[in-house]
Amino acid sequence: MQNIDPSVWIAPGAQLYGSITIGPHSSIWPNAVIRCESQDVRSGAKTTVQDFAMIHVGFEEPTVIGDFCSITHRATVRGATVGDHCLIGIGATLMDGSVIG
């Protein structure tokens, strides 16, 4: 099930699969992937998931991203929690159970 606010901009070429919630005024940029199998991904308001970012769930952990965040180019967030007002830098990797911000 996907619960994506109608104000969210999703670029052509972005790929979203599974149980995903995205808050208002967010954006998913070209070639970003959000993929959920066993858990869900929840992203807050005014958050960007930029080009080639990979958002994935952990085996036991969902992925939760707060409001006003930037998940930048080629970053991977897998089974992690990112608090409000965080920038995850280019090429960064956050793995299962990590908590930022």
Order of alpha helices (4+ residues) and beta strands (2+ residues): beta-beta-beta-beta-beta-beta-beta-beta-beta-beta-beta-beta-beta-beta-beta-beta
